[in-house]
Amino acid sequence: MKYEFSGLSTGQVVLVASLVFIAFVFAYLGIVTLALMAWNAIAGAAGWSASIPVTPTTVICGAFICWFAKSVFSRKGKE
């Protein structure tokens, strides 16, 4: 089955969709990274010992937690 979208072939549409998805994933991970860095700056300035190391694991877990919370709270208003 072949799809055409504005004269683009199926492979081109898949490529563009994949690149857009990857761009959104990197943007989301970047936002979480900046949030963790901001938290560490605030915690350091306040003298707290509650700093969170910015590692790939904490960034991915933070992104999952944010996505899960967003999906839960956005669903709550629809019920």
N, C-alpha and C positions, 0 to 999 in steps of 0.2 A: 504494500500500500504506500503510495507516494503522496505527500502533502506539499502544497505550494503556498507560500506566505509572502506576498508582495514580490513574486518573482524569484524568491530564494529557494534553493533546493532543501530537501529534508536534512541533509548533513550540515548545511549552513545554519539552519534554524536551531538544530541541536547544539552546534558549536556556540552560537550567540547565547542561547539559553544557559548553557553550562558556564560560560564566562560571566554572565550576569549573576548567576547563583554563587559562583566563587567570589565575586566582588562583594556581594552582600554578606557572605560568611566572614570574609576578612574584615569588612567594616564593622560587623558585630563584635568580632574578637578584638578589634582595635578599641572599640568603645569600652569593653570590659577591662582591657589592659589599662586604659587611661583612668578608669574608675578605681582600679586597684592601686595605681600609682598615686592618685589623689588621696585615697584613704591612708596610704602609708605616709604621705607628706603631712596630712592633718594629724595623724597619730604621733608622728615624730615631733611635730611642732608643739603638741600638747603634752609631750613627755609620756605618752602611753606606751605600753609594751605590747600593744595589740597590732603589730604590723603583720601584713600578709605577704609572703614571698610571691613575687610575680614570676611564675613558672608556667610552662605550657599546660600543666595539669590544673593549676588553680584558674587559669584563664578559661580553659574549656569547661571546667566545673562551674565557674561563675557564669559563663554564657548559658549553660544548660539551666541553671537555677533561674536566671533572668527570663529565659524563654518559657520555662514552666510556670513561673509566677505570672507572666504576661498572659499566658493562655488560660490560667485559672481565673484571673481577675477579669479578663475580657469576656469570659463565658458567664461570669456571675451576673452581669447586667442583662443578659439575654434570657435568663430563666424567669 
